[in-house]
Amino acid sequence: MTEPSPRRLGRDELTDRPEQWPVDGHRLLARGAVTDLVEDAVRTPHGDLMRRQYTLHPGAVGVIALDDQDRIAVVLQYRHPVAHRLVEPPAGLLDHDNEVYLVAAQRELAEEAGLAASDWRVLVDLFTSPGATQESVRIYLARGLSVVPQPDGFEPESEEASMESAWADRGELVDAILAGRLQNPVMVSGVLALEAALASGRLDQLRPAHAPWPSREVREAQNRRLTHGDAG
């Protein structure tokens, strides 16, 4: 007997939908400087109990800054967990209370690349590793670039003290990504999203800089439920 083939999703179904399975227990396993490790006892729709460990994460923003010479601003930064010095776009944590996402991106572009931009669009949103961490990232496209001094009070430390800023040709970045030489998720997702927008002629149809980011609201609601013990 032939098995039925999987159905084809319609256009309106191509969306990640919020869903919260009941949580019978939530506990902190370890607290860190940026992330906390937690474990949840989760009740599946079939009634089974599964345990999942993951990190609570504040989220981040990244910037693909494209100049009029078809170059993209990058930084070279050491990342200890993966033992690599990665080629990355300017990026940073959303660890300032109630900071506007765009303002955070503008700050990171100034601090890490010494640049400002007159044209900002949302390029792509992503979960970096949804099976292991809450981390969500919004990647902006920044154009109309100009050189600016580093913001007052910014003092590079730790990895940032050894970080180097540079320019890279857009086409060469694409080649390096497809060859497997670049692996930072914000770099890979941002550059390939930019390439797709350019190839499809949709660059000017990208979302505005202040477009809603619904997954952040879901994260905040989930954490409130877990914190107050009414997750189920």
C-alpha positions in Angstrom: 0.0 0.0 0.0 1.4 3.3 -1.0 2.0 5.8 1.8 0.3 9.2 1.3 2.8 11.9 0.4 3.3 14.8 2.7 0.9 17.7 2.0 2.1 20.9 0.4 1.9 23.9 2.7 -0.1 26.9 1.4 1.3 30.4 1.4 -0.5 31.3 4.6 0.9 28.3 6.4 4.5 29.4 5.8 4.9 31.0 9.2 6.3 30.0 12.6 3.3 29.9 14.9 3.6 30.5 18.7 2.7 27.4 20.7 3.3 26.5 24.4 3.1 23.0 25.6 2.3 22.7 29.4 5.3 22.9 31.7 5.0 20.7 34.8 8.3 21.9 36.3 11.0 24.5 35.7 14.3 24.8 37.4 17.6 26.7 37.2 20.6 24.5 36.6 23.3 27.1 36.4 23.6 30.9 36.2 26.0 32.7 33.9 27.1 36.2 33.1 25.0 36.3 29.9 22.9 33.1 29.8 21.3 30.8 32.4 20.9 27.1 31.9 17.4 25.8 32.8 15.5 22.5 32.6 11.8 22.2 31.9 9.6 19.1 32.4 7.3 19.5 29.4 4.0 17.6 28.8 3.6 16.5 25.2 0.2 16.4 23.3 0.3 12.6 23.7 0.6 13.0 27.5 4.2 12.0 27.8 6.7 13.9 30.0 9.9 15.1 28.3 12.8 17.0 29.9 14.5 19.7 27.9 17.6 21.7 29.0 18.2 25.1 27.2 19.7 28.5 27.8 17.8 31.7 28.6 19.3 34.3 26.3 18.6 38.1 26.0 18.8 38.0 22.2 20.9 40.1 19.8 21.0 42.3 16.8 23.4 42.2 13.8 24.1 44.6 11.0 25.0 44.0 7.3 26.4 47.4 6.4 26.7 47.7 2.6 28.6 50.7 1.1 28.4 52.2 -2.4 31.4 50.1 -3.5 29.5 46.8 -2.9 31.5 46.1 0.3 30.3 44.9 3.6 31.7 46.0 7.0 33.0 43.0 9.0 34.9 42.4 12.2 37.4 39.6 13.0 36.7 38.3 16.5 37.9 35.4 18.6 35.2 33.1 19.9 36.4 30.8 22.6 33.6 28.2 22.6 34.4 27.3 19.0 38.1 28.0 19.1 38.1 30.2 16.0 38.6 33.8 15.0 35.5 34.4 13.0 34.6 36.9 10.3 31.4 38.5 11.5 29.2 41.5 10.9 28.9 44.0 13.7 26.5 42.6 16.3 25.6 42.8 20.0 23.4 41.6 22.8 20.0 43.1 23.7 21.1 43.4 27.3 19.9 47.0 27.9 16.5 47.1 29.5 13.8 48.2 27.1 16.3 49.4 24.5 14.8 49.9 21.0 16.2 47.2 18.7 17.2 49.7 16.0 19.0 51.8 18.6 21.0 48.8 19.7 22.0 48.0 16.1 23.0 51.6 15.5 25.1 51.5 18.7 26.8 48.3 17.7 27.6 49.6 14.2 29.2 52.7 15.7 31.2 50.8 18.4 32.5 47.9 16.3 32.9 49.5 12.8 33.0 53.2 13.4 30.0 53.7 11.1 26.6 55.3 10.9 23.9 54.7 8.3 21.1 56.8 6.9 19.0 53.9 5.5 18.0 51.0 7.7 15.8 48.0 6.8 15.1 44.7 8.5 16.9 42.0 6.5 16.0 38.8 8.4 15.0 37.5 11.8 16.2 34.1 13.1 16.5 31.7 16.0 20.1 30.7 16.2 19.7 27.2 17.7 16.0 26.7 18.7 16.6 23.3 20.2 19.2 24.6 22.7 18.7 28.3 23.3 16.1 31.0 23.4 18.5 33.3 21.4 16.8 35.3 18.6 18.6 37.7 16.3 17.3 40.5 14.2 19.7 41.3 11.3 19.5 44.8 9.7 20.6 46.1 6.4 22.3 49.4 6.7 23.1 51.7 3.8 24.1 55.3 3.3 27.2 54.8 5.4 29.4 57.4 7.0 32.4 57.3 9.3 31.7 58.3 12.9 33.8 58.3 16.1 33.3 55.5 18.6 30.5 56.4 21.1 31.5 58.1 24.4 32.1 55.7 27.2 32.7 52.7 24.9 35.8 50.8 26.3 36.6 47.5 24.4 37.5 44.7 26.7 38.0 40.9 26.6 37.6 39.6 23.0 36.6 43.1 21.8 40.0 44.5 22.8 41.6 42.3 20.1 38.8 42.7 17.5 39.7 44.1 14.1 37.3 45.9 11.8 37.6 45.5 8.0 35.8 45.6 4.6 34.9 42.6 2.5 33.6 42.4 -1.1 30.0 41.2 -1.1 30.5 38.6 -3.8 33.6 37.3 -2.1 31.7 36.9 1.1 29.0 34.9 -0.7 31.8 32.7 -2.2 33.4 32.1 1.2 30.0 31.2 2.8 29.2 28.7 0.0 32.7 27.2 0.3 32.2 26.6 4.0 34.9 29.0 5.1 32.6 31.4 7.0 30.3 30.0 9.7 29.0 32.7 11.9 25.2 32.4 11.7 24.5 36.1 11.6 27.1 36.5 8.7 25.7 33.5 6.8 22.1 34.4 7.2 22.5 38.1 6.7 24.7 37.9 3.6 22.6 35.2 1.9 19.4 37.1 2.7 20.9 40.2 1.1 21.9 38.2 -1.9 18.4 36.7 -2.2 16.8 40.2 -1.9 19.2 41.6 -4.6 18.6 38.6 -7.0 14.8 38.9 -6.7 14.7 42.7 -7.0 13.1 43.0 -3.5 15.7 45.2 -1.8 13.4 48.1 -1.5 10.6 45.9 -0.3 12.4 44.8 2.9 10.6 45.5 6.1 11.0 48.9 7.7 13.5 49.3 10.5 10.8 49.4 13.2 8.9 46.4 11.9 7.3 44.3 14.7 9.3 41.3 16.0 6.6 39.0 17.4 8.9 36.2 18.6 10.4 38.6 21.1 7.0 39.2 22.6 6.5 35.4 22.8 9.9 35.0 24.6 8.9 37.7 27.2 5.5 36.1 27.8 7.1 32.6 28.2 9.7 33.8 30.7 7.0 35.6 32.7 5.0 32.3 32.9 8.1 30.3 33.9 9.2 32.9 36.5 5.8 33.1 38.1 5.2 29.4 38.2 2.2 29.3 35.9 3.8 27.9 32.8 1.2 25.2 32.3 
